[in-house]
Amino acid sequence: MTVKEALYARRSTRAFLSKSVEEEKLRAVLEAAVRTPSWANSQPWEVFVATGDTLERIKKGYSEKYAQKAEAAPETPRPQAWSEAAKRRQKQLRPDMLRDCGSAVDQFGILNQTMFNAPAVIYICMDKILSEWSLYDIGAFSQSIMLAAVEQGLSTIPAITLMLYPDVLRRELKIPDNLKLTIGIAIGYADKENAINNFVSARDPISETVHFLY
């Protein structure tokens, strides 16, 4: 598999099979991902992989929070505003999902709340003393994970809903206070029978976002 093939094959999977992910595959994904470059080889990522009973306790904790209509924690990163270009793309998201998924799009909310039924979630943290430059490294590391997963026959989705309740995550994953939670990536085997996974988000042509200067 070429890098280009992996980039085109990767997509955000919104419904997973309950089938467990083999630990050797998770380890292979992470062994490849740690080749990601980082500022001064700082390798800022600290990784917590939730599976099995641990993930079930996290899902239960989230379910209780949803039942209480609990607000997302203040530390959950959200933008103060979106650019007009981002708003345009977001506005087109649901129509495109309806086109590709039909009525399956109605599962969107519940699947978000159930962590997409994923059998594993990779949580990536970094030390709070680090700067935004390290967040760039975390982003690159996340992409490396998702591309390496494709090679292993696994599917992924990075999602803010996986991060909504850090208190639950810190309790169940024993994440120390000095670490900042940055992103969660659900990983597993895609439920290919679920039409929600038919969706492939559109990409603007590079002519709209890339500027060549001569």
Backbone bond lengths (Angstrom), bond angles and torsions (degrees), N, CA, C in turn:
res aa  C-N    CA-C-N  psi(-1)  N-CA   C-N-CA  omega(-1)  CA-C   N-CA-C  phi
1 M - - - 1.468 - - 1.522 109.56 -
2 T 1.327 117.05 129.28 1.453 121.35 177.31 1.527 110.15 -84.27
3 V 1.325 115.74 165.04 1.463 120.31 176.49 1.525 109.95 -59.73
4 K 1.329 116.77 -42.81 1.464 120.76 -179.95 1.523 110.49 -61.12
5 E 1.330 117.22 -42.38 1.462 120.24 179.12 1.521 111.24 -62.65
6 A 1.324 116.55 -40.30 1.465 120.20 178.78 1.523 111.15 -66.13
7 L 1.324 117.04 -39.42 1.466 120.74 178.97 1.525 111.63 -63.06
8 Y 1.321 116.55 -40.72 1.459 120.31 -179.50 1.529 112.04 -77.40
9 A 1.319 117.16 -26.94 1.471 120.71 -179.42 1.528 111.41 -80.48
10 R 1.327 117.04 -29.24 1.460 119.82 -178.33 1.515 110.96 -67.21
11 R 1.302 116.99 133.82 1.459 121.54 173.81 1.517 108.15 -149.64
12 S 1.318 116.73 162.73 1.463 120.52 178.29 1.517 109.39 -79.92
13 T 1.311 116.10 111.80 1.462 122.53 -179.31 1.515 109.55 -88.38
14 R 1.335 116.24 129.93 1.465 120.39 -174.50 1.526 113.92 -110.75
15 A 1.312 116.88 1.34 1.467 120.53 175.17 1.523 107.94 -148.35
16 F 1.339 115.51 122.92 1.456 121.43 -177.99 1.520 110.43 -111.49
17 L 1.326 115.21 156.56 1.450 120.93 169.77 1.524 108.90 -74.63
18 S 1.322 116.62 156.73 1.468 120.38 178.56 1.527 111.94 -74.94
19 K 1.324 116.66 -8.72 1.468 121.69 -178.81 1.520 111.26 -55.27
20 S 1.333 116.46 129.99 1.463 121.07 179.25 1.523 110.67 -66.59
21 V 1.321 115.78 152.13 1.457 121.34 175.59 1.526 108.59 -93.13
22 E 1.313 115.96 128.94 1.454 120.39 179.26 1.531 110.28 -60.23
23 E 1.337 116.17 134.50 1.463 120.10 -178.07 1.518 111.70 -59.97
24 E 1.338 116.72 -35.12 1.457 118.41 -179.57 1.524 111.67 -64.67
25 K 1.344 117.08 -30.54 1.464 119.72 177.09 1.532 110.45 -72.22
26 L 1.322 116.93 -41.19 1.463 119.73 177.16 1.525 110.21 -61.96
27 R 1.325 115.98 -41.82 1.460 119.45 179.18 1.528 110.84 -65.17
28 A 1.326 117.41 -39.30 1.467 120.73 179.40 1.521 110.83 -63.64
29 V 1.333 116.28 -40.66 1.467 120.66 177.65 1.524 110.63 -60.51
30 L 1.319 116.28 -47.64 1.469 120.44 -176.41 1.527 111.55 -72.34
31 E 1.335 117.40 -34.57 1.470 120.01 176.61 1.527 110.53 -61.68
32 A 1.332 116.13 -37.61 1.470 119.56 177.44 1.523 110.86 -72.24
33 A 1.335 116.75 -40.81 1.468 121.12 -174.73 1.520 112.75 -65.93
34 V 1.336 117.86 -29.62 1.470 118.51 -178.37 1.524 112.38 -69.87
35 R 1.334 117.26 -3.19 1.465 119.93 172.54 1.520 111.69 -77.89
36 T 1.326 117.34 -3.50 1.470 122.42 179.39 1.530 110.26 -58.26
37 P 1.330 118.18 137.00 1.467 119.82 176.76 1.521 111.20 -71.00
38 S 1.314 115.35 152.47 1.468 120.58 176.81 1.519 109.38 -148.57
39 W 1.321 115.12 157.52 1.462 121.16 -176.33 1.537 110.11 -58.14
40 A 1.319 115.92 121.62 1.469 122.59 178.58 1.531 111.68 53.06
41 N 1.339 115.53 30.90 1.467 122.23 -178.42 1.527 111.66 55.04
42 S 1.340 115.30 36.78 1.471 120.10 -177.39 1.526 112.78 -72.02
43 Q 1.342 116.81 -23.87 1.465 121.27 178.99 1.542 110.73 43.62
44 P 1.340 117.47 65.47 1.466 121.15 -169.81 1.521 115.28 -73.70
45 W 1.326 118.17 -8.39 1.461 120.61 -173.90 1.532 112.71 -73.93
46 E 1.317 114.71 136.88 1.464 123.65 168.52 1.526 105.30 -122.75
47 V 1.312 117.55 123.83 1.463 121.43 -168.60 1.529 111.45 -114.41
48 F 1.334 114.88 134.69 1.457 122.23 175.75 1.535 107.38 -124.82
49 V 1.323 116.87 119.97 1.458 121.34 -177.57 1.526 108.93 -103.98
50 A 1.321 115.98 115.54 1.470 121.72 -178.55 1.523 109.76 -97.80
51 T 1.319 116.61 121.42 1.461 122.29 176.55 1.528 108.69 -140.58
52 G 1.307 116.44 177.54 1.469 121.82 170.96 1.517 114.70 51.18
53 D 1.332 115.49 -137.25 1.465 121.49 -176.47 1.526 111.78 -61.95
54 T 1.332 116.60 -35.35 1.465 119.74 179.92 1.520 110.82 -61.48
55 L 1.323 116.96 -46.71 1.458 120.34 179.60 1.530 110.44 -66.23
56 E 1.321 117.79 -36.37 1.464 120.08 177.98 1.525 110.96 -62.86
57 R 1.331 117.38 -37.88 1.474 119.98 177.37 1.526 110.60 -67.42
58 I 1.331 116.92 -37.39 1.465 120.27 177.01 1.527 109.70 -63.95
59 K 1.326 117.03 -46.20 1.463 120.78 179.16 1.526 110.91 -60.81
60 K 1.328 117.18 -40.10 1.459 121.11 177.93 1.524 110.59 -64.24
61 G 1.339 116.18 -42.99 1.457 120.28 177.83 1.512 112.19 -61.91
62 Y 1.326 116.77 -40.16 1.460 120.93 177.58 1.522 110.53 -66.63
63 S 1.332 116.60 -41.77 1.463 120.58 179.77 1.521 110.65 -58.66
64 E 1.319 116.78 -40.93 1.464 121.13 178.36 1.522 110.82 -65.53
65 K 1.321 117.11 -39.14 1.466 121.32 178.21 1.525 110.46 -64.19
66 Y 1.337 116.56 -43.58 1.462 119.98 178.61 1.524 110.72 -62.81
67 A 1.341 116.48 -40.14 1.470 120.49 -179.94 1.520 110.93 -63.33
68 Q 1.340 115.89 -32.67 1.470 121.11 179.24 1.525 112.22 -85.02
69 K 1.362 115.24 -2.01 1.472 120.89 -175.09 1.529 111.10 55.59
70 A 1.321 115.53 40.75 1.462 121.34 -178.90 1.520 110.83 -68.09
71 E 1.316 115.67 139.84 1.458 120.89 176.97 1.519 109.73 -72.15
72 A 1.332 116.24 151.22 1.459 120.24 173.99 1.517 108.93 -63.55
73 A 1.312 117.14 145.88 1.462 121.21 -178.36 1.524 110.65 -64.25
74 P 1.351 117.22 146.41 1.468 120.48 179.85 1.523 113.34 -56.63
75 E 1.334 117.27 -29.10 1.461 119.05 -178.11 1.523 113.12 -76.59
76 T 1.344 116.60 -8.87 1.454 119.12 176.33 1.524 108.45 -69.29
77 P 1.331 118.41 117.28 1.471 120.35 -172.83 1.520 112.82 -68.56
78 R 1.318 116.11 128.98 1.462 122.31 174.54 1.527 108.31 -139.69
79 P 1.331 117.45 142.46 1.464 119.69 179.47 1.527 110.85 -71.23
80 Q 1.323 115.83 149.84 1.461 120.04 175.74 1.526 110.48 -71.88
81 A 1.314 116.27 -28.92 1.469 121.24 178.73 1.519 108.44 -161.49
82 W 1.350 115.20 162.72 1.459 121.03 176.73 1.528 108.91 -109.78
83 S 1.316 116.68 147.43 1.462 120.38 174.50 1.521 108.93 -68.98
84 E 1.324 116.59 162.23 1.460 120.35 179.32 1.527 111.29 -62.50
85 A 1.327 116.48 -37.83 1.466 119.74 178.66 1.527 110.60 -63.60
86 A 1.342 116.35 -41.26 1.462 119.94 179.12 1.528 110.65 -65.91
87 K 1.326 117.01 -39.93 1.467 120.93 178.33 1.534 110.66 -61.53
88 R 1.332 115.93 -40.60 1.466 119.93 -179.99 1.528 110.36 -62.02
89 R 1.325 116.54 -44.00 1.464 119.98 -179.60 1.525 111.24 -67.07
90 Q 1.327 116.57 -39.55 1.464 120.48 -179.66 1.526 111.23 -66.78
91 K 1.326 115.80 -37.30 1.466 119.93 179.82 1.522 111.38 -62.96
92 Q 1.325 116.54 -30.48 1.454 121.11 -178.21 1.525 112.59 -83.38
93 L 1.327 116.66 -9.44 1.461 120.45 -173.62 1.527 112.96 -61.24
94 R 1.327 117.30 -52.33 1.466 118.69 -177.32 1.532 112.48 -65.33
95 P 1.337 120.11 -45.14 1.475 118.56 176.46 1.524 112.67 -56.42
96 D 1.321 116.70 -39.62 1.463 119.67 179.27 1.526 110.75 -67.65
97 M 1.334 116.63 -37.34 1.461 119.81 178.81 1.527 110.70 -67.62
98 L 1.318 116.77 -39.51 1.473 120.30 176.52 1.521 110.94 -61.95
99 R 1.315 116.33 -39.99 1.471 121.42 178.45 1.523 111.06 -60.89
100 D 1.319 116.83 -44.11 1.468 121.13 -174.14 1.525 113.81 -87.24
101 C 1.347 116.40 -30.94 1.472 120.21 -169.47 1.521 114.13 -113.55
102 G 1.324 117.83 -13.83 1.454 120.23 -177.75 1.517 111.58 60.67
103 S 1.316 117.15 -139.86 1.465 121.63 -176.02 1.522 113.27 -66.75
104 A 1.330 117.19 -15.58 1.472 120.36 179.10 1.520 111.64 -61.84
105 V 1.328 116.41 -19.86 1.460 119.94 179.62 1.528 111.35 -61.76
106 D 1.339 117.51 -21.49 1.459 120.95 179.34 1.526 112.40 -67.74
107 Q 1.337 116.75 -13.34 1.465 120.48 177.11 1.525 112.25 -79.47
108 F 1.317 116.39 -10.03 1.461 121.47 -169.20 1.530 112.59 -51.56
109 G 1.333 116.66 -49.12 1.456 120.06 -176.45 1.510 113.09 -64.85
110 I 1.326 117.29 -49.30 1.457 120.54 -176.99 1.514 111.39 -66.68
111 L 1.336 117.72 -35.73 1.462 119.94 178.00 1.523 111.13 -65.92
112 N 1.314 116.67 -36.62 1.463 119.91 174.71 1.526 110.55 -61.51
113 Q 1.327 115.81 -41.13 1.465 119.74 -176.65 1.524 113.00 -75.14
114 T 1.314 117.90 -19.19 1.466 121.08 179.86 1.530 111.54 -105.86
115 M 1.338 116.08 20.58 1.457 121.43 179.38 1.522 111.42 55.76
116 F 1.343 114.76 33.89 1.460 122.78 174.88 1.535 112.01 61.77
117 N 1.343 115.81 17.71 1.473 122.45 -177.52 1.527 111.85 60.38
118 A 1.316 116.33 23.73 1.470 120.58 -177.77 1.528 111.12 -67.45
119 P 1.334 117.58 143.78 1.459 121.03 177.94 1.520 113.68 -84.47
120 A 1.339 117.03 -7.22 1.461 121.17 179.43 1.523 109.48 -155.15
121 V 1.320 115.68 146.56 1.463 121.31 174.51 1.523 107.75 -133.96
122 I 1.321 115.36 130.68 1.458 121.73 176.64 1.530 107.94 -97.52
123 Y 1.332 116.17 117.51 1.462 120.98 178.17 1.523 109.11 -103.62
124 I 1.334 115.11 129.30 1.457 120.48 -177.27 1.530 109.25 -112.11
125 C 1.311 115.49 127.57 1.468 122.07 -179.32 1.525 109.43 -123.01
126 M 1.332 114.47 166.51 1.459 119.63 171.60 1.525 108.13 -148.11
127 D 1.314 116.31 158.95 1.456 120.76 -179.13 1.526 110.29 -63.43
128 K 1.315 116.63 137.65 1.469 121.72 -177.52 1.524 112.91 -64.10
129 I 1.316 118.07 -20.01 1.476 119.66 -178.18 1.525 111.43 -76.19
130 L 1.329 117.70 -12.43 1.462 120.85 -176.49 1.526 111.69 -79.96
131 S 1.328 115.95 162.14 1.467 121.68 -175.43 1.523 111.53 -98.09
132 E 1.350 114.80 -177.45 1.459 120.36 178.33 1.523 112.36 -63.87
133 W 1.312 117.22 -21.72 1.459 118.80 176.74 1.523 110.10 -60.01
134 S 1.332 116.61 -36.20 1.459 119.72 179.42 1.527 111.38 -70.92
135 L 1.336 116.91 -27.23 1.462 119.31 174.63 1.528 110.53 -64.78
136 Y 1.333 116.35 -34.22 1.468 119.25 173.99 1.529 109.49 -59.72
137 D 1.336 116.53 -45.12 1.464 120.56 179.49 1.530 111.09 -62.37
138 I 1.340 116.63 -38.25 1.465 121.26 178.47 1.537 109.78 -64.02
139 G 1.336 116.45 -40.02 1.461 120.00 178.13 1.521 111.46 -62.24
140 A 1.334 115.78 -43.64 1.460 119.83 178.38 1.529 110.41 -64.13
141 F 1.328 116.71 -40.44 1.464 121.88 178.52 1.529 110.56 -62.54
142 S 1.331 116.25 -39.74 1.468 120.75 178.99 1.521 111.19 -62.64
143 Q 1.329 116.58 -44.87 1.467 120.00 177.69 1.526 110.59 -62.35
144 S 1.313 116.97 -39.43 1.463 120.16 178.12 1.525 110.83 -60.28
145 I 1.326 116.51 -41.90 1.466 120.95 177.70 1.518 110.27 -59.69
146 M 1.329 116.55 -47.44 1.462 120.19 -175.22 1.521 112.47 -68.35
147 L 1.333 117.59 -34.15 1.466 119.91 177.28 1.525 111.19 -74.24
148 A 1.331 116.68 -39.36 1.465 120.04 177.83 1.526 110.44 -64.84
149 A 1.328 116.75 -32.87 1.466 120.69 178.37 1.526 111.18 -63.38
150 V 1.328 116.87 -38.51 1.468 120.68 179.11 1.523 109.92 -57.27
151 E 1.323 116.51 -44.44 1.465 120.87 -178.85 1.529 111.45 -62.04
152 Q 1.334 116.32 -29.59 1.471 121.24 -179.78 1.528 112.61 -87.59
153 G 1.341 116.61 4.73 1.458 119.76 -179.09 1.513 113.45 76.63
154 L 1.334 116.54 20.64 1.462 122.12 -178.64 1.521 110.62 -107.99
155 S 1.318 115.52 158.05 1.455 122.05 178.02 1.528 109.39 -116.25
156 T 1.322 116.38 160.93 1.464 120.98 -175.31 1.519 110.91 -145.65
157 I 1.319 114.56 165.28 1.468 121.82 166.40 1.527 108.42 -156.22
158 P 1.347 117.60 124.95 1.454 120.20 171.31 1.523 107.13 -86.56
159 A 1.327 118.17 136.32 1.463 118.17 -174.90 1.518 111.47 -152.80
160 I 1.331 115.57 137.62 1.450 120.73 177.73 1.522 111.54 -65.30
161 T 1.342 117.22 -28.23 1.467 119.38 -179.01 1.529 111.20 -65.33
162 L 1.314 117.78 -21.83 1.463 120.54 176.36 1.525 111.78 -71.97
163 M 1.336 115.79 -12.88 1.464 121.50 -172.67 1.531 113.74 -112.75
164 L 1.326 117.95 3.84 1.461 120.60 -167.97 1.526 114.67 -61.23
165 Y 1.325 117.79 -32.63 1.463 120.33 -173.02 1.522 110.67 -124.90
166 P 1.340 116.43 80.20 1.465 120.71 -177.79 1.527 113.58 -59.21
167 D 1.329 117.59 -28.19 1.471 118.83 -179.99 1.525 110.50 -62.52
168 V 1.334 116.82 -39.20 1.465 120.90 176.86 1.527 110.12 -65.60
169 L 1.322 116.41 -44.17 1.464 120.83 -178.67 1.523 111.19 -64.98
170 R 1.323 116.81 -43.43 1.471 119.91 179.99 1.527 110.72 -63.61
171 R 1.320 116.04 -39.07 1.472 120.09 -179.16 1.526 111.20 -66.68
172 E 1.307 117.02 -47.65 1.466 119.94 -173.21 1.523 113.29 -82.55
173 L 1.340 117.61 -28.61 1.461 120.76 -178.26 1.517 112.65 -100.17
174 K 1.347 116.42 -1.56 1.478 121.22 179.30 1.533 110.90 57.44
175 I 1.327 115.75 43.52 1.464 121.21 179.78 1.530 108.63 -79.88
176 P 1.318 118.79 121.69 1.470 120.77 -178.02 1.527 112.81 -68.85
177 D 1.322 116.01 158.77 1.464 121.61 -175.12 1.518 113.33 -65.07
178 N 1.334 117.72 -23.90 1.469 118.72 -177.01 1.527 112.69 -76.23
179 L 1.348 116.78 -7.15 1.457 119.86 -179.11 1.518 112.04 -101.11
180 K 1.329 115.10 139.37 1.454 122.66 175.82 1.523 108.90 -97.52
181 L 1.323 117.60 129.35 1.460 121.68 173.84 1.526 108.61 -74.91
182 T 1.322 117.31 128.36 1.463 119.44 -176.57 1.526 112.96 -110.92
183 I 1.331 118.34 -45.31 1.462 120.31 -177.88 1.524 110.00 -161.09
184 G 1.310 115.04 152.92 1.460 121.14 172.72 1.522 108.96 -118.33
185 I 1.325 116.85 141.08 1.459 122.43 178.68 1.520 108.39 -125.20
186 A 1.330 116.63 111.84 1.460 120.57 174.88 1.528 108.21 -73.14
187 I 1.334 116.03 141.28 1.462 119.94 -176.44 1.524 109.85 -144.14
188 G 1.318 115.63 141.47 1.456 119.81 -179.99 1.520 110.38 170.41
189 Y 1.317 115.05 -158.99 1.460 121.33 178.53 1.527 109.25 -98.00
190 A 1.317 116.63 127.01 1.467 121.24 -177.66 1.524 111.28 -65.83
191 D 1.326 115.49 140.97 1.462 121.55 171.72 1.524 106.78 -82.77
192 K 1.310 116.47 95.11 1.463 121.10 -174.27 1.525 112.85 -72.83
193 E 1.329 116.98 -12.02 1.458 120.51 178.20 1.527 111.89 -84.25
194 N 1.329 116.41 -14.99 1.460 120.40 -178.84 1.527 109.40 -87.55
195 A 1.315 116.44 121.05 1.471 121.27 -175.76 1.521 113.21 -64.74
196 I 1.333 117.74 -16.69 1.467 119.57 178.38 1.530 110.40 -60.96
197 N 1.336 115.64 -24.82 1.461 120.06 -179.14 1.528 113.19 -85.58
198 N 1.324 117.37 2.50 1.464 120.47 175.86 1.523 112.32 -75.70
199 F 1.327 115.57 -16.01 1.459 119.68 -172.82 1.523 112.23 -73.62
200 V 1.324 114.89 131.54 1.461 121.91 172.21 1.526 106.79 -126.56
201 S 1.313 117.25 114.05 1.466 119.93 -175.91 1.519 111.06 -68.18
202 A 1.326 114.76 143.67 1.465 121.41 -178.44 1.523 110.41 -73.98
203 R 1.298 116.21 153.25 1.460 122.13 175.04 1.519 109.14 -122.58
204 D 1.322 116.53 134.28 1.453 120.27 176.23 1.528 109.64 -65.41
205 P 1.319 117.57 147.83 1.470 119.49 175.10 1.524 110.09 -62.07
206 I 1.319 117.00 147.70 1.468 118.85 -176.03 1.526 111.70 -63.35
207 S 1.323 116.91 -17.42 1.471 119.45 178.36 1.524 111.44 -62.26
208 E 1.353 117.08 -20.78 1.467 120.25 -179.28 1.521 112.95 -89.66
209 T 1.317 117.05 -15.95 1.481 118.77 -175.08 1.512 114.28 -129.42
210 V 1.321 117.75 -9.98 1.466 120.79 -177.53 1.523 108.79 -114.83
211 H 1.317 115.63 134.23 1.477 121.58 -176.49 1.523 109.48 -120.70
212 F 1.324 116.38 115.01 1.462 121.50 175.03 1.516 109.02 -93.65
213 L 1.296 117.10 127.24 1.464 121.99 -179.74 1.526 109.33 -115.32
214 Y 1.332 115.83 129.21 1.460 120.36 -176.43 1.521 110.33 -117.70
